[in-house]
Amino acid sequence: MEHSDFTPARIPDYVPGHGLLRGRSVLITAAAGKGIGFAAARRAVEEGCRAVMISDVHERRLAEAVEALQALAPEVPVSGQLCNVTKEDEVQALLARADADFDGIDVLINNAGLGGLKPVAEMTDEEWMIVIDVTLNGTFRMTRAALNRMMPRKKGVIVNNASVLGWRAQKGQAHYAAAKAGVMALTRCSALEAAEHGIRINAVSPSIAMHEFLKRSAPEEVLAGLARQEAFGRAAEVWEVANVMMFLASDYASYMVGEVVSVSNQHA
């Protein structure tokens, strides 16, 4: 059968929670809106977490996300705090509040990232640096701050959001690919250090998960072409990526350290 004749697979039914994070506190960056971060926050609530805090740089969307999560599970404390992960003082303030409110952070999901579409020859220093600063340096800042709070407790889990572009080439994505490859390397190296303190660090590496922020980062025809390249002929739902984050955050992944799990079904 020719690829052009392929009919995309249907989106599977939403998977109900199984209590994977029962009793855990969860902090998630860049979780406002309808992207992977919010999907992860929703899944954490559905998986029985004892409390969740989300951060973002968009005040209105952050408030709306907190309200939506609280409505989903009124019995679970949900809070939000503005945080720009390129600002060390804001990162420290976020971790201090979460640590105090939670009486210890059990799970951190580093979801903050920034992309774009620009050929290297046309890319400015500023365009390069902002993607690196948010996506890679922001993950580093959050990881460093979390480790300094988790290490005395000898426990904790960090899940980073990488990308298959950390492995694969795509035109116009040099800054984003370099940043995500850096997230993978940071995950592997920091995980070995953290394991000595009973802390696990792993990452997910999605191919393409369609949401409103991604749609703003590239032309519609480019995203549609990438989705068609997937074995299922469609992009992932954001909750399909969040499902794997929940697995990595749970005790089911207790032996996994420094792994980067591809959430992808792309053709070779």
Secondary structure, DSSP 8 states (H G I E B T S, - for coil): --GGG--------------TTTT-EEEESS-STTSHHHHHHHHHHHTT-SEEEEEES-HHHHHHHHHHHHHH-TTS-EEEEE--TT-HHHHHHHHHHHHHHHTS--EEEE---------GGG--HHHHHHHHIIIIIHHHHHHHHHHHHHGGGT-EEEEEE--GGGTS--TT-HHHHHHHHHHHHHHHHHHHHHHTTTEEEEEEEES-B--HHHHHHS-HHHHHHHHHHBTTSS-B-HHHHHHHHHHHHSGGGTT--S-EEEE--B--
